[in-house]
């Protein structure tokens, strides 16, 4: 290993030249038996902030910088004095524009890693999980090369392209796209340039540029690359039942750290399946084709789900594929509108006790009941999913969340026959960002108070997004005659309504199909609720309805900058308040509500 260094000294060294060996570990330094060991001090918190902020705020305007500065200072403290951590986190946050995105990074469970390298490994993992699937694939490919391997850019671009890792894009050559991938990885500190005088963060990446992986980054690549388990290797074929093949592939993959289960393009039949953890390490379920559920309810043997991911840490579900619930024949057997304790039909996809995971770029269609059910999960991101079912399909909620924390839904497109998103009891720190909803019943907190021993709800944020032709907009719903409960810290902001009924609604007398007792008011206490910058058109004259409980009136409700237009019969839009005295600010169309007790 010393030959390259000796040659370097012979060719360009002069008298008194020295070789400087760097390492992160004291143990390695001692093995060198050097007479002079220099221990570099960690960066101060102030210096970490300077490095981080210079990158993170590179292309943000003054207002954005002011809004994000407090979050940024807290994130920069996570660098623990390591320059590469500051650079990596700065590069990650450079691509995040909203306070919610910054808050989610700050509260991510990856900071709790007990790994000896957690000062650097957590920032790298955060940045890795933020990559798109093609970028992850390209990066993981580099794990086949040895540590400190020097890559020629042209060769690396060629290899990525030849292996089919690069997605084609209209009006852009594949090679150009591959170079964009590489630039992105360089900016995010997964590679570093070999020669400091070469400018790497531009679109003009020179053909003579060489890059090298950092040893810890290579470790991450090795971890993420793992082993691929294609269901075809276990007998799974298109147009056939792959239940056994998938079960076998999952079991094998679960025993290997950093593995991936692949279902390639095609249409497959799939019976009821539980994909169970815990697994050896991170695992990816990559669905590129279409899975079809049994149409006959008898095939489910009484199970209330079709596909269940259970007790898994560091799961990624991706690939752009489709979970087709084939619910058309089952919907007519749904009698929940007639029977209080009806038999629940199968859910398309369940996530039970899943942690530190991402669900990205998948589709769920025509579920027999809920499409995606999240229960007992922590730190789960749901990104760029598409959920569809007819507007008259019963109980086909898009995403239901219960007894889970740190759940983020972003850029989802949901159109169903029930709530696009429903947030049940025990939900904590849930954010829905830029969701497109319609048809459906809107975005709901609740219903709450139907059952005994429900857990409190808090930290709910619905930010941005558009609702179109839905039966409700954003609403909070609780049952009358309920046991005591609470829901607090719920905020709905910057939302567009297009021909939406009941755009803003608190309904503490929720009683679908008259299936409840009205003997007493709801005892679910609502507090710290805000509706801000909500605008568009209402299909009902009452555009703002805040109907709170007489038993526990709503507290700390704020209504600000509302502009909802009604063009139907009976005049302009109105608003109503019952058992609540909201704080009013900014524009109010309809006029601030008339208070009724």
N, C-alpha and C positions, 0 to 999 in steps of 0.2 A: 504493500500500500504506500510505501514511502518513495517509490521510484519517481512518480510525477513531481514530487517536491524536490528531490535531489536534482532532477533534470532542470527544473525551474531555476534553482540556485546556480547551476552550471551555466545556463544560457543567459540569464539576465541578472544574476545576483552579483553583489559586490562585497568587499570585505566588511565584516560585521553584520552581514544580512542575517535575519532570523526568520524562523517559521513560527507563526502564531496559530495555535490550535485552540479553537473555541468549542465549548460544550455547555449544556444547561445543567449538567450534573456534577456535583462536587466529587463524587466517587470516581468518575472518569478522569477528572483533573488530577486526582491523587495518583492514579495509575500511570500517568505520564512521567511522574517523578521529576517534575521540572523544578529548577532552583528558584524560579520566580513565577508565582501564580498571581494573576490579577483578577480580582473579583469585582465585576461591574455592579454598581448599585442600581436598584430599581429606579425607574422614573418616579418623580414626585407626582402627587395627584394633579397638581397644576400643569406639569408637563404632559401628563396623559391627556388632560382636557385639551391642551393646545393641539396635540397631534390629532386627537379624535375630532375636534370641532372643525379643524381646517379641512378635513375630508368630508365629514358628515354634512356640513353646511355649505359645501362647495357651490351648489347651484340653487340654493334656496334664497328667497328674498328676505328682506329685513323682518317683515311681519312673521314669517314662518320661523325664522331664527329665534325671535322673542318668545313665540308660543312653545317652542320645543327645547329651549335652553335648559330648563329645570330637569326635564327628562334626560337630556344629554349629559348633564353633569353627574346624574346618578348612574347612568350607563357607563360613563368613562371611569368611574370608581371601580367598576368590575374588572378593569384591565390589570389590576394588581401590579402596576409598575412595569408591565411588559410592553415594549414598543410595538411588537407585532400584533398583540391583542388590541392595542389602541387603533392601529391601522386597519385591522380586520373589522372591528366593530364600526369604525368610521365609514368604511366602504359599504358595510351592510346597511347602515342607517341613511347613507346617501340616497338610496333608492326608496326610502319610506317617507311619505309626505305628511301623514296625519298624526295627530296626537294619539289616536287609538293604536296605530301601528307601533309607535314608540313605547306606549304603555305596555303593549303585549310583549315586546322584547324584554323590557325591564322586569316583567313579572314571570318570565318563562322559567319553567322548572329545571331547565338545563343548568341554571346557575347553581343548583343544589348538588351537582356532580361531586362525588368524593374522590374522583380520580386524582392521582398525584400531579397530573398536568392540568388540573382544572383551570388554572389561571389562563391558559391558552387554548385548551381543548374545547371548552364551552363556547368561546367566541367562534371558533372554527366550525363547530357543530351547528350553531345558530345560522351561520352563513351558508353551510352546506344544505340544511333543511330548507333554506329560502330559495335554493336553485330550482329551476324548472327541471322536469324529467330528462329532457335531452342534455342539459348541462350536467346533471348528475351522472348520466351515462358517459359523457366525454371525460369528465373528471375521474370517475372510477376506473376507466380504461387505463389510466396512467399507473395504476397499482401494479401492473405487470412489469414495470421497469424498476431497476434498483434505485436505492436512495441516492439522491444528488445526481441523478441522471440528467444530462444536458440535452434538451430537446431542440431540434431545429424546427422552427415554426412551420415551414413549408411541409416538412415530413409529417409533423403532428396533424396538420390540417388534412393532409392526404389520407392518413390512417383513419381519422375520425370519419371522413367522407366515405372511404372504402368500406368501412364496417357498418355504414348506414345509420350512424348516430345523429346525423345532421338532418333536421327537418327542412323540406323544401318550402320556399316562400315565393309567392308571386312576384315577378319582376326582380328577383335577386338570385344570382348564381349560388350554387351550393357552397362553393369555395369561399365566397364572400360571407355567407352565413356562418361558416365554420370559423372564419377569422373573427367575426363578431362574438361568437361563443368564447374564443380564446381571450379576447379583450376583456370580456366580462369576468372571466376567471382570474385574469391578471389584476384587474381593478379590485377584486375581492380578496386578493392576497393568497390565492391558491398556487400561484406561480410567482417567481420573481426573476427579473432580468439578470443575466450574467454580467453585463457591462453597464455600469452606472450611466454612461454617457448616451445610451440609447433611449429614446423616448418611447415608452410602451403603451401609454394610455391614450392613443389616438387611433383613428381609422387608417392611418398611413403606416401600419406596422411593416417595417422593412424586411426584405427577404433574407437579410443576413442576421436577423435577430435570433438569439438563442435564449432559452429560458430554462430554469431549473426548479424542481420542486423542493420545498422545505421539508426536513425530515419528519416533523410532526404532521405536516399536511399529507405526506406520503402515507403515514400511519392511518390517517383518516380515510385516504383513498382506498387503502387495503381493507379497512373495516367496511367501507361502503360498497366496495366492489363485490365481495362475497362470492357466492356461487349461485348460478341460475338453475332453477328447477322448473323445466317446461312440462306442462301436463301431458304433452305428446310423448314424453319419455316414459310416462306411466300408463299409456294406452288411451289417453284422451284424444278424440278426433272430432272435427266439426260434424254437425248434424247427428251427434250421438250423445248419450248420457255420460257425463264426465264426473259424476258424483264420487265414485271410487277413485278415479285418477287424481282428482283434486285433493281428496282426503289424504292420499298417499304422498302426493307432492308436498302438501303443507306439512305433514308430519316430518318428512325428511328435511325440509327447509328450516323448520323450527328448531332443529337440532344443530344448525350451523349459524354462526354469527354473521350478520351482514348478508343474508341470503335474499333471493328474489324468486317468487313464484310467478310464472308467466303463462298467461292464456292468450295466445296470439289471435290474429284476425280470424273471424269465422263466427258461426252461430252454433251454440252448444246448449244441450238440455242439462239442467242441474236440479237435483232434488234438494231436500232440506240438508243443510250442512253447518256444522259448528267448527270454526277455525280457532282452535284453542291454544292459548299460551299457558304459562310464560315460555318464551323462546330463549334460545341461547344468546341472542343479541338482536340488533335491529333487523327487521324483516319487511320486505315490500311485496304487496299483492298487486301485480301489474296486469290489468285486464285491458286487452286491446280489442277483443271481440265482443259478442253479445251473448249473455247468459239468459236463458229462458226458464222461468219457474213452471212447475206443474200447474195446469189450469184447474184440475180437480182438487177440491179441498181435502178429499179423503187421503190424498198422497202425503199430506202433512202430518198425519197421525196425531192430531190434536195439538201440534206445536204452533206457537203464536209468532213464528218467524220463518223466513226462508234461508237467509245467509246471516250467520252470527259471528262476529269477531269478538273474542272474549279473553280477558285477562292477559293483555299483550302490552308490552312497553316498546316504544320506538317503532311503531307500525306506520308504513306508508301505503296508502291505497291510491293507485293512479292508473294511467294508461289510456284514458279517453274512451273506455269501453262502456257497455250498457248493461244494467241490471233490469231485465224486462220481467215485471211481476205477473204478467198475463192475468190481470185482475178483472177483466170484463165480465166473465161469467160469475165471479164471486160477489160482485157488488150487489146483485139483486138478492143475495142471501144475507145481506147485512140488515139486521133488525134493530140497530142501536137507536134509531129514531122512535122505536115503539116500546123498547124494553130497557129499563134502567140498568140492570146488570146483564147486558147482552154478552154473547160469546164474541170475543175479539178475533178478527180474522188475521192471517199472517202478515207481519211487517216485512218489507223487502230486505232491509239491511239493519241489523242491530250492532251497536258498539257498546259492549258491556265491560266496564272496568278497564278501559283502554287509556293509556297515559302517554304523554310526550309524543304525540302522533299527528300525522297529516293525512287528510283525505282530499285529493286534488284531481280535478279534471276527469270526473266520472259522470255517468248519467243514470238516473233511476226513472223508470217509466211504469205507469199503470200498476202500481202496487195494489194489493188487495186491501191493505189498511195503510198505516203510516209508511212513508217511504224510507226515511232514515230515523232511527231511534237511538238517542245517546243517553246512556244510563250509567251512573257511577264512574264517569270519566273525568280525567284531569289533564289540562293542557293539550287540548285537541283543536287542530285547525282544519276547517272545512273550506276549501278554496275552489272557485271556478267550477262548481257542480251545476248540473242541469237536471231539474226534476219536473216531470210532466205527467198529467192525468187530466181527463175531461173535467170541466167545471162542475158537472153534476155527479161525479163519483164520490161516494160517501166516505168520510173519515180518512181521506187520503192526504193527511198532513204531510207537508214537505219534509221538514226537519223538526223533530220533537226532542227537547232537552229536559232531563229530569235528574236531580240529585248529582249534578256535575259542576265542576268549576273550571274557570279559565278556558272557556270555549269561544272560539272566534269563527264566525261565518263571514266570508268575504266574496264579493263578485258572484254570488249565486243567482241563477235564473230559475224561478220556481213558479209553476202554474198548475194548480190542483183543484180538487173539489172541497178542500177544507183550508185550515190555516197554512199559509206558506211556511211560517215558523211558529211553533208553539213552545212556550217556556213554562215548564211545570215546577212543582214544588222542589225545594232544595237546590235550585239553580243559583250559582254564585259566579259573579264576574263573567257575564256572557256578553259578547259584542257581535252585532250583525252590521256589517259595513258594506254599503253599495249593493244591496239586494234588490233584484227586480222581481216583483210579485204580481201575479195575475194570470188567469183567473184564480179565485180562491176567496178565503175569508179574512185575508190580511195577515198582519204580524201581531201575535197575541202573547201577553203574559197571562198564563192561566189556560184553562180554568183552575182556580184555587179554591180550597175549602170544601171539596166534595167528600174527602175521606178524613178519617181520624189520623192523628199523628203526622200530619204533613209538616215538612221542614220549611224554614223561612227562605224567602227569595230576596236576593239583593245584588246590586251591581250590574244592572241590565242597561245596555246601551244599543240603541238602533240609530245608526249614523248614515245619512245619505240614502240613496236608493229611490226607486220609483214603484208606485203601486198603481195598477190600471184595472178598472172595472171589477174591483173586488167588493165583497159584501160588507167589509169593514176596512178601515185603514189600520192605524196603530191603536191597539186597545189593551186594557187590563180588565179581566173578567173574574169575578168571584161568585160563589154560590150563596144564596140566602140560607139561613138556619145552619150555618157552618160552625165547626169547632173553631176556637181561637187560632189565629195565625198572623203572619205578617209578610209584607213585601215592601221593600224600600230601595232607594237609590236607583230609580228607573228613569231613563232619559231618552227622548226621541227628538232627533235634530236633523235639519237640512234634508227634508223628505218632500218629494213631489207626488201629488195625488192627481190621477187622471180619471175623472168620472167615477169616483169612489164613494160608496155609501158609508155614512158614519166615519168620516176621515179621522176624527180624534174622539176616542170613546173610553170612558171608565164606566164599567157596568158591574155594580156590586149586587145586582139582582139577577144575575145570569141564570136562566132556567130554560134550557133548550127542550123543546117539545113538551113543556109543562111537566117535566119529570122530577120535580123537586118540591120540598115543603117550604111554604112561605110563612111559617109560624113566627119566625123571628128574623131580624136583619142579619146580614153577613157579619161575622166577627173577625174577618181578615182585615187587619189594619194596614192601610196604604199610606206611605209617607215619602217625602223627598222625591217628588215626581215632576218632570218638566217636559213640556212640549214647545220646541223652539224652531222657528224658520220652517214652518210647514205650509206649503202653498200648492195651488192647483185648482181643480174643480171637484165639487161635491155633487153626487146624484141624489142626495137627500137634503131637504130644507134645513134640518138640524145638522149642521156641519160639526159642531163641537158639543159633545154631551159628556158631562162629568157627573155621573150619578153615583154618589158615594153612600156608604152605609150610615144609617141613623145611629146604630149602636157604636160604631167607631169611625167618626167622620174623617175624611182624608186630611192629612196634614202636610204643609210645605209643598203645595202644588204651584208650579209656575207655568204661565202661558205667555209666550213672547213671539212677536213677529209672525203672526198668522195671517195668511191671505188665501181664503178658500171661497171660490165663486160658485153660486148656485143659480142656474138659469131656468129652472122648472117653474111649475105653477105655484102660486101662493106668495110670490115676492122673493126678496133677497134671503140669503142664508141667515140662520139664527144660531144661538148657542144657549145652553142650559146648564145650570149648576145646581146640584142637590147635595146638601150636607158637606159642602166644601167652600172655602173662601180663597180662591186662587190669587196669587200675585200676578198682576197684569203689567206687561211692558211692551213697547214697540207697537208696530201696526197691528190692528185687530179687525180683521174682516173674516167672519162676522163680528159685530160689536161684542165687547166683553160680556160674558154671560150674565143673565139674570139669576140671582141667587134665590133658591127655594129651599126651605127647611122641611 
